[in-house]
Amino acid sequence: MAGFDPEFADIRFGCGLSPVVGRSSSIDGILDGLSAPDDMAAQFPIEGFDQFRDRMKAVAVQRRILRDNRGSDIGNAARKQRNVLNRVARTDKGKWLGQTLLRRSYTPHGFFERLAFFWGDHFTARGKQGLVRRATSPFIEDAVRPNLSGRFADMLKAAVMHPIMLMYLDQFRSVGPNSAFAIKKAGKAGMNENLAREVLELHTLGVDGPYTQTDVTQLAELFTGMTFHINNGFKFRKDMVEPGAETVLGKTYADTMNRAPVLNVLEDLALHPATARHIAWKLAVHFVADTPDPALIDHMTQAYVKTDGTLLAVYAAMLEHPAAWQRDVMNVKLPIDFISSACRALAIPAQTVQTMDENDMKNAILTPMAMMGQNWQQALGPDGWPEEDSEWITPQGLSGRVRWAMAAPQILQPQLPDPRDFVTDALGSLAPQPVHFAASAAESRTEAIGLVLASPAFQRR
């Protein structure tokens, strides 16, 4: 089996090759990048949820004015202002996609950006209506990026208890059936098991994990009380808590009427052996192959267990294992990976992306990505985007990739490179001879660049 190779490392574990950013130097160098300052977030900023919550407050003000003045000039003005706030948030969501592409285009730590997407997908969350439909990027800035190299338990707590997750899975209105709130409402409020089920099935133990429906219900009862207030963010309401102790996976959590039991159960779930294997498997599938070598998963699982779920150790176990460097099995790039690696190979100017208006971003990135099968931050369910190559290698998906490869580069990079140089910029020594030939024999520079990007060699990582 092959070992570390800087070009292959940047293609498989990073954001692709670049003509202006140096190659990875070693496995240690890749791992060191996970603990380095988040310079890309500073250079290409995306607002966090506290700032986004100011938008929510502004919309709430206009909603109240509209409610109290419906049919009047004041009410009509409030409706217009609410619509403006929603439109600005929609536009800014597109700009945040642009910032994400620029982070991937210019980062010296591509593994970091890839992990940010991986964990954002693992903890899929978005608002369901109105303004909060645009809050996924702020959620990732808060819950994911600061926790990439720490303990999985800490990321789990940050993601599960985040207001956007509470809203996405309807936890913020889940009420214990015997709580003071439920009694007061006389049966008009009920408990929701969505978050409890997804925490067990998707976030920790896995769909085949050692839990039962009783565990789901008990965890849902334990989660009651977790809600959200627009002025303060996360809020724990004692009057919504189901009274009594709860037992999850054989362990009983005391009725303390605060969030301590929630933190304790999330800690225990994060340290469970089934969680260790589930996380190792998901990482290996995403970065290495649809059916990764069982020895690789075993090695990563052992690292997780030995370090109490320290993610940096799990990543190190993956990168040090020979199976991670096999070239005979390569995953198909997801649309976001395909587009961003193309942007990186083209060294797209930051100003070109940052000055795009809403229609430009829609035409150049959002609509083509949707044609490839990936509506940005709109996964169909809490299980996120599929990993199987077969989900992305479809007639429509391939057509979308080819059309984008032929049309978008000249929009994103007005000064297209020499195609003969671009082959090396994009694929390095991994470029097969037919791709070199296609780049040199094409009738135009635009066509040549498109052929390189559309080639099977560029489509895989």
C-alpha positions in Angstrom: 0.0 0.0 0.0 1.1 3.5 -0.7 2.0 6.0 2.0 1.9 9.8 2.3 2.0 11.8 -0.9 1.6 15.6 -0.9 -0.5 15.8 -4.0 -2.7 12.9 -3.2 -3.1 14.2 0.4 -4.4 17.5 -0.8 -6.8 15.8 -3.2 -8.2 13.2 -0.9 -8.0 14.9 2.5 -7.8 18.6 1.4 -9.6 20.9 -0.9 -7.5 20.0 -4.0 -4.4 21.3 -5.6 -3.6 25.0 -6.1 -1.2 27.0 -8.2 -0.8 29.6 -5.4 -1.0 27.5 -2.2 1.8 25.1 -1.3 1.3 21.3 -1.0 0.9 19.6 2.4 4.3 18.7 3.7 3.5 15.7 6.0 0.8 14.0 8.0 2.0 16.0 11.0 1.6 19.2 9.0 -1.9 18.3 8.1 -2.8 17.6 11.7 -1.1 20.8 12.9 -3.4 22.8 10.7 -6.3 21.7 12.7 -5.0 23.4 15.8 -3.7 26.6 14.0 -5.7 29.9 14.2 -8.7 29.9 12.0 -7.3 32.4 9.6 -9.7 31.6 6.8 -12.7 32.5 9.1 -11.0 35.9 9.8 -10.1 36.5 6.1 -13.4 35.4 4.7 -15.9 36.0 7.6 -19.3 34.4 8.0 -21.4 35.7 10.9 -22.1 33.6 13.9 -25.5 32.9 15.4 -25.4 35.7 17.9 -25.2 38.2 15.1 -27.8 36.3 13.1 -30.1 36.4 16.1 -30.1 40.2 15.7 -31.8 39.6 12.4 -34.4 37.4 14.1 -35.1 40.1 16.6 -35.6 42.7 13.9 -38.1 40.4 12.1 -39.9 39.7 15.3 -40.4 43.4 15.8 -41.9 43.9 12.3 -44.1 40.8 12.9 -45.5 42.3 16.0 -46.2 45.6 14.3 -47.9 43.8 11.5 -50.0 41.7 13.9 -51.2 44.8 15.8 -51.8 47.0 12.7 -53.0 44.6 10.0 -54.6 46.3 7.1 -53.2 49.7 7.9 -50.3 51.7 6.4 -48.2 50.9 9.4 -49.0 47.2 9.0 -48.2 47.3 5.3 -44.9 49.0 6.0 -44.0 46.4 8.6 -44.8 43.6 6.1 -42.5 45.2 3.5 -39.7 45.7 6.1 -40.0 42.0 7.2 -39.8 40.9 3.5 -36.7 43.1 3.1 -35.0 41.5 6.1 -35.8 38.0 4.7 -34.5 38.9 1.3 -31.2 40.3 2.7 -30.7 37.1 4.7 -31.3 35.0 1.5 -28.8 37.1 -0.3 -26.3 36.8 2.5 -26.7 33.0 2.5 -25.4 33.1 -1.1 -22.5 35.4 0.0 -21.6 32.9 2.7 -21.4 30.2 0.1 -19.0 32.5 -1.7 -16.9 32.9 1.4 -16.9 29.1 1.9 -15.6 28.7 -1.6 -12.9 31.3 -1.0 -11.9 29.6 2.3 -11.4 26.4 0.4 -9.6 28.1 -2.5 -7.0 29.8 -0.4 -6.6 27.8 2.8 -3.2 26.1 3.5 -5.2 23.7 5.8 -7.6 22.0 3.4 -8.3 19.2 5.8 -9.8 21.7 8.3 -12.3 23.0 5.7 -13.3 19.5 4.6 -13.9 18.5 8.2 -16.0 21.6 8.8 -18.3 20.4 6.0 -18.2 16.8 7.2 -19.3 17.7 10.7 -21.8 20.3 9.5 -23.4 17.5 7.5 -23.2 15.0 10.4 -25.1 17.5 12.5 -27.4 18.7 9.7 -29.6 21.5 11.0 -31.5 24.4 9.4 -34.5 26.6 10.1 -37.7 25.4 8.6 -39.3 28.7 7.6 -38.7 32.4 7.2 -35.5 34.0 8.1 -34.0 31.0 10.1 -33.9 28.9 6.9 -30.6 30.9 6.3 -29.0 30.1 9.6 -27.1 27.0 8.8 -23.7 28.8 8.2 -24.0 30.7 11.5 -24.8 27.4 13.2 -21.6 25.8 11.8 -19.5 28.8 12.7 -20.6 28.4 16.3 -21.0 24.7 16.9 -18.6 23.0 14.5 -15.5 25.1 13.6 -14.4 25.8 17.2 -14.7 22.1 18.0 -13.1 20.3 15.1 -10.0 19.0 16.9 -11.3 18.6 20.4 -13.4 16.0 22.1 -16.4 14.7 20.2 -18.5 15.1 23.3 -17.9 18.8 23.3 -19.0 19.2 19.6 -22.0 16.9 20.3 -23.1 19.2 23.2 -22.6 22.4 21.2 -24.5 21.0 18.2 -27.4 19.3 19.9 -28.1 22.2 22.3 -27.8 24.9 19.6 -31.0 26.9 19.0 -31.0 25.9 15.3 -30.9 22.2 16.1 -33.6 22.7 18.7 -35.7 24.4 16.0 -34.9 22.0 13.2 -36.0 18.9 15.1 -38.8 20.6 16.9 -37.2 20.2 20.3 -37.8 23.8 21.4 -41.5 23.1 21.8 -41.2 19.6 23.3 -43.0 19.4 26.6 -43.0 16.7 29.2 -46.5 15.2 29.4 -46.6 15.6 33.2 -44.8 18.9 33.4 -46.2 22.0 34.9 -46.5 23.6 31.5 -48.4 20.6 30.0 -50.8 20.6 33.0 -51.4 24.3 32.6 -52.1 23.9 28.9 -54.5 21.0 29.5 -53.2 18.6 26.9 -52.5 21.2 24.2 -48.7 20.7 24.5 -46.8 17.5 23.9 -43.5 15.8 23.8 -41.4 15.4 20.6 -39.0 12.5 20.1 -37.2 13.8 17.0 -34.1 15.1 18.6 -33.7 12.1 20.9 -34.1 9.7 18.0 -31.6 11.5 15.8 -29.0 11.9 18.6 -29.1 8.1 19.1 -29.5 7.0 15.4 -27.4 9.6 13.6 -25.2 11.6 15.9 -23.9 8.9 18.2 -24.6 5.2 18.3 -25.7 4.7 14.7 -28.8 3.3 13.1 -27.8 -0.2 14.2 -26.7 0.9 17.7 -27.7 -0.8 20.9 -30.7 1.2 21.8 -34.5 0.6 21.9 -37.6 2.6 21.5 -37.7 2.9 25.3 -34.3 4.6 25.3 -35.6 7.0 22.7 -38.6 7.9 24.8 -36.6 8.2 28.0 -34.0 10.4 26.3 -36.8 12.6 24.8 -38.2 13.0 28.3 -34.7 13.9 29.6 -34.4 16.5 26.8 -37.6 18.3 27.7 -37.0 21.8 28.9 -34.4 22.6 26.2 -35.8 25.5 24.3 -34.9 28.9 22.7 -35.6 32.5 23.5 -35.0 35.0 20.8 -33.4 37.5 23.2 -31.2 35.1 25.1 -30.5 32.1 22.8 -30.6 28.7 24.5 -32.9 28.5 27.4 -33.7 25.7 29.9 -37.3 25.9 31.1 -38.0 23.9 34.3 -41.8 24.1 33.8 -41.5 22.1 30.6 -39.4 19.3 32.1 -40.9 15.8 32.5 -40.7 15.1 36.3 -38.7 12.1 37.5 -35.5 10.3 36.7 -34.9 8.9 33.2 -33.0 5.7 32.3 -31.1 5.6 29.0 -29.0 2.6 27.9 -29.3 1.2 31.5 -28.0 4.3 33.3 -30.4 6.5 35.4 -30.1 10.3 35.3 -31.5 12.1 38.3 -34.3 14.6 38.2 -32.4 17.8 38.9 -34.7 20.1 36.9 -31.7 21.7 35.0 -29.6 20.9 32.0 -27.0 18.9 34.0 -28.6 15.5 33.1 -28.6 16.5 29.4 -24.9 17.3 29.5 -24.3 14.0 31.3 -26.2 11.8 28.9 -24.5 13.5 25.9 -21.1 12.8 27.5 -22.0 9.2 28.1 -23.3 8.7 24.6 -20.2 10.3 23.1 -18.0 7.8 25.0 -20.0 4.8 24.1 -18.1 2.1 22.1 -20.8 2.1 19.5 -20.4 5.8 19.0 -16.6 5.3 18.6 -17.1 2.8 15.8 -19.9 4.8 14.1 -17.8 8.0 14.0 -14.8 6.1 12.7 -16.9 4.5 10.0 -18.4 7.7 8.9 -15.1 9.5 8.6 -13.5 6.6 6.7 -16.5 6.5 4.3 -16.4 10.2 3.7 -12.6 10.6 3.2 -11.5 7.2 1.9 -14.0 4.9 0.2 -17.7 3.8 0.3 -16.6 0.5 1.7 -13.4 1.2 3.7 -11.0 -1.4 4.9 -12.3 -2.9 8.2 -8.7 -2.6 9.5 -8.8 1.1 9.0 -12.1 1.4 10.9 -10.7 -0.8 13.7 -7.6 1.4 14.0 -9.6 4.6 14.2 -12.1 3.1 16.7 -9.3 2.1 19.0 -7.9 5.6 18.9 -11.3 7.1 19.7 -11.7 4.7 22.7 -8.2 5.2 24.1 -8.5 9.0 24.0 -12.1 9.4 25.2 -13.2 10.6 21.7 -10.4 13.1 21.1 -11.0 13.8 17.4 -7.4 14.8 16.6 -6.3 11.4 17.6 -9.0 9.8 15.4 -7.9 11.8 12.4 -4.2 10.9 13.1 -5.2 7.2 13.2 -6.9 7.6 9.8 -4.0 9.4 8.2 -1.3 7.1 9.5 -3.1 3.9 8.3 -1.9 2.5 4.9 -5.5 1.8 3.8 -6.2 5.6 3.8 -3.7 6.0 0.9 -5.0 3.4 -1.5 -5.4 4.8 -4.9 -7.4 2.0 -6.4 -10.5 3.2 -4.5 -11.4 6.9 -4.8 -14.6 8.5 -3.9 -16.6 10.7 -6.3 -16.5 14.4 -5.2 -19.7 15.8 -3.8 -20.8 18.8 -5.9 -19.5 21.3 -3.3 -16.1 19.5 -3.4 -16.1 19.5 -7.2 -16.9 23.2 -7.5 -14.6 24.3 -4.7 -11.6 22.2 -5.9 -12.1 23.7 -9.3 -12.1 27.2 -7.8 -8.9 26.3 -5.9 -7.2 25.0 -9.1 -8.3 28.2 -10.9 -7.2 30.4 -8.1 -10.3 32.4 -8.5 -9.9 36.1 -7.5 -11.6 36.9 -4.2 -13.0 40.1 -5.5 -14.8 38.3 -8.4 -16.7 36.1 -5.9 -17.3 38.8 -3.3 -18.8 41.3 -5.8 -21.3 38.8 -7.2 -24.9 39.9 -6.7 -27.7 37.4 -5.9 -28.4 36.5 -9.5 -24.8 36.0 -10.3 -24.3 33.7 -7.4 -27.4 31.8 -8.3 -26.5 31.4 -12.0 -22.8 30.6 -11.4 -22.9 28.3 -8.3 -26.3 27.7 -6.6 -28.4 26.5 -9.6 -25.6 24.4 -11.2 -24.9 22.8 -7.8 -28.6 21.9 -7.5 -28.5 20.4 -11.0 -25.6 18.2 -9.8 -27.9 17.0 -7.0 -26.9 19.2 -4.0 -29.0 22.1 -3.0 -26.7 24.1 -0.8 -27.5 23.5 2.9 -30.9 21.9 2.0 -30.3 18.2 2.7 -33.6 16.3 2.5 -33.4 15.1 6.0 -31.3 15.1 9.3 -29.1 12.3 7.9 -27.5 14.8 5.6 -26.1 14.2 2.2 -25.5 10.6 0.9 -22.0 9.3 0.6 -22.5 6.6 -1.9 -20.9 7.3 -5.3 -24.0 6.0 -7.0 -26.0 8.9 -5.6 -23.9 11.4 -7.5 -23.0 9.5 -10.7 -26.3 10.0 -12.4 -27.1 11.3 -15.9 -28.5 14.6 -14.6 -25.6 15.0 -12.1 -22.9 14.3 -14.7 -24.6 16.6 -17.2 -24.6 19.3 -14.6 -20.9 18.9 -13.9 -19.9 19.0 -17.6 -22.1 22.0 -18.3 -20.6 23.9 -15.3 -17.0 22.9 -16.2 -17.5 24.3 -19.7 -19.2 27.6 -18.7 -18.3 28.7 -15.2 -14.5 28.9 -15.2 -14.4 31.9 -17.5 -16.9 33.7 -15.2 -15.0 32.9 -12.0 -11.5 33.4 -13.4 -11.4 36.1 -16.2 -7.7 35.3 -16.8 -7.9 31.6 -17.7 -4.5 29.8 -17.3 -2.7 28.0 -20.1 -4.5 24.6 -20.2 -1.2 22.7 -20.3 -0.2 24.4 -17.0 -3.7 23.9 -15.6 -3.5 20.1 -15.9 -0.6 20.2 -13.5 -2.2 22.9 -11.3 -5.4 20.8 -11.0 -4.1 17.2 -10.8 -0.3 17.3 -10.5 1.4 14.0 -11.3 -2.0 12.2 -10.9 -3.1 13.6 -14.3 -3.4 10.7 -16.8 -2.0 11.1 -20.3 -5.4 11.4 -22.0 -6.2 14.5 -19.9 -2.9 16.1 -20.9 -3.7 15.3 -24.5 -7.2 16.8 -24.2 -5.9 20.0 -22.7 -3.4 20.5 -25.5 -5.6 19.5 -28.4 -8.8 21.4 -27.5 -9.9 24.2 -29.9 -10.1 26.9 -27.2 -8.7 27.7 -23.8 -12.3 27.6 -22.3 -12.9 24.1 -23.8 -9.6 22.8 -22.6 -10.1 24.0 -19.0 -13.6 22.5 -19.1 -12.3 19.1 -20.4 -9.8 18.9 -17.5 -12.5 19.7 -14.9 -15.0 17.3 -16.4 -12.5 14.5 -16.6 -13.0 11.4 -14.4 -9.6 12.0 -12.8 -10.7 15.4 -11.5 -14.1 14.1 -10.4 -12.6 11.8 -7.8 -10.7 12.2 -4.6 
